[in-house]
């Protein structure tokens, strides 16, 4: 997979909750390309719509209007079965709270999406993934016998095992100490560099975001900025600027 | 603290619905049973109150006014002697005969085989306390041999109206009567026959038909003048009675007459309550399980309460408070459902001929007290263990991520369970083999202890099965199978407890199926071994029939001989025993009787063969005398030998027909065995006899095979009835499976969300939960069938002396039970699986 092409494309995406006066526009016309082979972060303050955007991209949620395309698949036209298959075959997930199946061993967890699909793992790829996540000696353990960092690495391996087109990571370091968090981020980074994996990570942590290639900033359901080759300092600067801008925007509105 | 418990209850009401339902069903069973049997009781008490005068006079030897199949009566002139006494307003002679049945227009006996058919003479004597008893209220009184009246309900059921020629079958000399219906009778002051039938004849006709023409009466009702009490009247009447008659106050006579039936009703009550108890035991499993799961799910919240300063007692009490509310709500609904159930039970008994529609339901206060006491106590007891465990949650658990519930050690559980099984085995051995009082309690207690012991040990016992199932699932269903198998193993306590509830019902069903199959096989065996005649004329319940039936059979072409047997009840040593009467010269030709000591040939007048078991139990030997209290007086029969009882001949003593008749029993046959002339086709003779007795639907003629089938039928019916009663326990257990699955779906919401997110389809998810359900159901069925086989074999081996010689294990039925459990497993999974499949992936993942 070479970088540059779009692994996913979002066009005019709108997502509203509630109706009438109670209507909340979580996404308010987002247009965005997720470039293949690129580690993309989606950042923004709470309520900016970043999680909603990810859920819509990952076929977990259906938008109110607009279009999501994964590869050349238009999601809007797909039913539950097709969406399930798409998630199974094209998408990998990493959650903040690991979400491993407690009854299965680490290895069984990693292979679960494949075995649900009744597919055999690509042995070379699988070995590469296991090497990358460095948990070979823990494969026979159950999740409750693993540390948080180990569990999250298992979760990353699970997301990668089926060679998905895109891996979505939702605050993957949110429940980890900084040391384990750094390990997981390094792992994600390496999979982009070494395997050309496309990863989209939602985060509000500038340190985590600094590991990525590109950051898309969201505010009030819109794309409000973008940054390439980010560093922690630039991210902080940008966020401060956005906050100021937002404060200025909000100031004249009496209702606040 | 209670407030918090209350809130948590409201927040979880859906999850408590199933355990409430378990209580509802158990309580409803109790309430339904009590209402029904109270009503039954009242209706029969009312019947017997209607069946006595202020004072009744009876032959001394006749124990009650329904015991009328004797040739002992009061002389007719006694009525006039009594009527002339001071303080007597009137005295009326009553003729009462049983075994007189109305045949409907469709040639069916009204009431079928069950409720008695009475015949009375017509008179308007008031019953005790001035109540007007059954009397002609429509049309006119019957006069002469060709007129009859009958009770309204019977006429309606038979399809007869006034003026119709009706068909009546009598067990006395004239088997078939065809008088004209001229009157309809009813109870002007309210009353009911509970499905029995009554025909009314003028006194002379009644005497001619039922008392062989003697001028006598079965009983005399004496009505008191105003101001004369029953007791005073009785004393007056008693002073003029001959030695062979006695007087009783009406109240006492009603009690005496009712006592035997009330005993039978008590038996029905206990019988039904046993099943209610089983349902409640199974229900308590469901409650234990539900509360355990709820406490586990809430452990963090409970730990938080502890961290905030709640004491252990407060925590466990809040759980018990929830249980109390569940019990109270369940009892309330159960009472309502119980009333409906009483209606249903009344309907079922109505189908067997017991018509209670004439009596209003009896709602005794103790029914409702019992309902609430049982409902609440059972819930509290069942919730006690989870409540105690909840108190052991450490406050620090509130701060931890994954809270492990404190659990008792598996090894301890296994040991306790096995100890209970040992105790159970000991109790069953005592109850089944030793001569102890209240055997039923020993056996029942043993069965209960064994079931509970296995339930306690089941997490360990079930482990091999669960591992096997998990391996099988993995091999057949791939990753979905592996997930399902692992889920069953995740909490073996829960899986096993849920399965145990099902085990209880299944064990009893399996026991019953073995008992039923064995009993039927024993009947077949006994008939094949002992019945050497060609045909038998009889009816299912051994109801006596007219000797003219045998006479008709004798006239049928191809018949070589007809051998009649009779039996009746009389007292020996204060207990009612059966006395049989046979023709010793010919009986051996139709029935093989194994005798020791003397044989049939030795049975002459005053001699008898005694049932082996009875002789052994009561220490009789050849040559001993047995003192029988016969209708005509005490008579000592000489024991000339013993015989091995079988399904067709089981009386305590068997004597010859002359001795039997001389004792004062009416000439009624209970079975007539037919031998066919050599070379004549049995089928042909059967058809010929059938033609002779076609007008008498109270009896049928059948060959060996048909006879066996007829004898098997009531066993089938009883087994089916018990299946139906156990069905309640099984339904509750299945609700338990639904409940456990539903609660574990709730518990695993996040996990299910994750599985869906990474690509598990809805169908796969449903399959996974279905497979989990099948594991539980099949485990329960397997444990149950295994226990049932043990119980069944133990039971049958102890009944070998009672004539149930064959033990048969119906492998086909037992296999079918297990297979249907798998199917039921699929069904119980439907709702929980649908709920799981409907979970929104996003919210599920976000669930804490």
Boltz contact constraints between the chains, C-beta under 6 A:
constraints:
  - contact:
      token1: [A, 55]
      token2: [B, 842]
      max_distance: 6.0
  - contact:
      token1: [A, 60]
      token2: [B, 841]
      max_distance: 6.0
  - contact:
      token1: [A, 60]
      token2: [B, 842]
      max_distance: 6.0
  - contact:
      token1: [A, 61]
      token2: [B, 842]
      max_distance: 6.0
  - contact:
      token1: [A, 84]
      token2: [B, 759]
      max_distance: 6.0
  - contact:
      token1: [A, 84]
      token2: [B, 761]
      max_distance: 6.0
  - contact:
      token1: [A, 87]
      token2: [B, 759]
      max_distance: 6.0
  - contact:
      token1: [A, 88]
      token2: [B, 759]
      max_distance: 6.0
  - contact:
      token1: [A, 93]
      token2: [B, 757]
      max_distance: 6.0
  - contact:
      token1: [A, 99]
      token2: [B, 754]
      max_distance: 6.0
  - contact:
      token1: [A, 101]
      token2: [B, 751]
      max_distance: 6.0
  - contact:
      token1: [A, 103]
      token2: [B, 486]
      max_distance: 6.0
  - contact:
      token1: [A, 103]
      token2: [B, 490]
      max_distance: 6.0
  - contact:
      token1: [A, 113]
      token2: [B, 758]
      max_distance: 6.0
  - contact:
      token1: [A, 113]
      token2: [B, 759]
      max_distance: 6.0
  - contact:
      token1: [A, 115]
      token2: [B, 479]
      max_distance: 6.0
  - contact:
      token1: [A, 116]
      token2: [B, 479]
      max_distance: 6.0
  - contact:
      token1: [A, 116]
      token2: [B, 759]
      max_distance: 6.0
  - contact:
      token1: [A, 116]
      token2: [B, 760]
      max_distance: 6.0
